[in-house]
Amino acid sequence: MTASRILVTLTLLAALATVTACGRKAGLDTPYEAAVQARKDAQKAEQPVPPEPEKPVEDKKFILDPLI
């Protein structure tokens, strides 16, 4: 391998490691949960409160759901 090819490979590996380490280590929030949390945060900070979020509708069962 040439020196430039080794340098490119190392650079790509470093970029991959950097991007992989990004993010939050927690469960994902649904849009409803995020809206409720935003309202709580706004009330604590005494800022204008966003509108009340609507509760999510119960999902209908689908024949292929057990496969997921």
SULLINNOR-V113673 format. One record per helix or strand. SS is the DSSP state (hx for helix, st for strand). FROM is the first residue (numbers start at 1). TO is the last residue. Records with the same first field share a line. If there is no record, write none. Layout:
BEGIN
SS: FROM-TO ; FROM-TO
END
This chain:
BEGIN
hx: 3-20 ; 31-44 ; 65-67
END
